[in-house]
Amino acid sequence: MAARVPYFAVAHRFAVESGLIFSGPARLIASLPVPKHMKVSPLPIPTMDRNFLVCLYWHERQHGDPMHRWFRGQLRDVARRELRPG
């Protein structure tokens, strides 16, 4: 591992500019621009199934904010729907 970054978009840019590789969710990678000098390929090794832990983190000052609570609920609902096993 050459670098650790907080966001996939940063990893993508880092890979494009450095020539290194990165892995990420297939849906995200399919939505990213692929410069001519880059290639996209499935990982050649088995990866974990969809039974993984998804976490949300937020600052405690937003915990009771109505809009922030609504947004967290939307993220939770989408994750439950999209990450459903099977």
N, C-alpha and C positions, 0 to 999 in steps of 0.2 A: 504494500500500500504506500503510495507516494504522497497522498494528501487526503484529508478528511474535510468535507465541506458540509454546511448545514442545509443546502438545498440542491435538488437535482439540476435546476437551471444553472447553478454555479458549476456543478460537476460537468455539465455539458460544455459550457464555455471553456472551462479549464482543459477538458479533453481536446477540444477543437484547437486551442492555442498551444497546447504542450505536446500533442501527439500521443498522450497517454490514453488509456481506455477507462471506461466507467460502465457500471451496470445500473439499471433502474427498471421501474415498471414498464412493461411493454407498451401500454397505452400512452404513457408520457413520451417515451422515446419515439413512438410513431408520430407524435405531434411536433417533434422538434425538427428544425431545418438540418439537413445533412449536407455539409460541404462536399465537393467532389473528392477531396482527399480523405474523407472519412467513410467508413463502412459500418453497417448495422447488421448484427447477426445474433441469433439466440445464443444463450450461454451453452457451451459444450458439456456442461456438467449438470446433473439434476439440481434443482433448487427446491426450497421448501414449498410446501403446499400453501393453501390459502388460510390455514389455521395459525395465523400469527397475531400478535398483539398490536392493536392500533391504539395510540394514545393521543390525547389532546393536551396541550400545555398552555396555560395562560397566567398572566399576572393576577395576583389576588385582588388588586384594585378593580379589575373588570368582572370579578366573580358574580356580583349582584346586578351588574348593568343589564337592563332588559334587552337591548339590542345584541349585546354579546351573548347573553343566554340564548336568545333566538338563533343566532348564528351557530353556536355550538350544537344546538338541537338539530339544525339543518345538516351539519357535518355528520353528526351521529346517525341520523336517518339515512343519509346517502351511504355511509360506510356499512351500515347494517344490510342495506339492500344490495350493494355492489360486491361486498365481500362475503356474502352468504355462501356457505359450502355447496359444492355441486354445480 
